[in-house]
Amino acid sequence: MRYAARGSEMFFKAVASMDDGDLSLMERTLPPGGRRPPPHRHTNCSEAYFVLDGVVSVTVGDAELSVTPEGFVLVPAAPPTPSATRARTRLACW
């Protein structure tokens, strides 16, 4: 399933409806300088990113992390999670 928003492309590999809401997985391609989502919270689940190529900035709590290829970041449930890119970036998100 393909979806586009804010200039990025998302390819959903697994969605919550496939497993009673336990897991969703997508590959996402972000454009250079793409719009960041507003700070938001996932209160019912953690969020994880594995960078396939490119570099993405992810905010976890008060820390701004720069995640490079093969880098992984786990965002616990509840903190704000905006992200930004400087170059075209592909990542797996779940």
Steps between C-alpha positions, in 0.01 A plus 500: 500500500647838394423833663647848448502791746709817553716406199596158633401156371394222736474135406315306768629145541281411800208691648327473835190340346712196404585411860240652733695825532824348628739618226524720194804525272574739216785604277507877469690724257543857623593788265788739581378765741158335517241636738528368852187364658389712793613369841264219591468207737433132448352406834412141411829384346868566450635607162822373341709614204774317309667725241555323166678793333534874559492679835199590712473717811265360763400669825475268800398690811740797512769334284537564125656187347663481156448145373716372213480186279461181704423716802210407724299711743219392731255770606312392814127560518397856598789740415464735201652349182563754220762417237680683217737420214781682321511263201272237344468233768343153512413335827305212641256604773310283742 
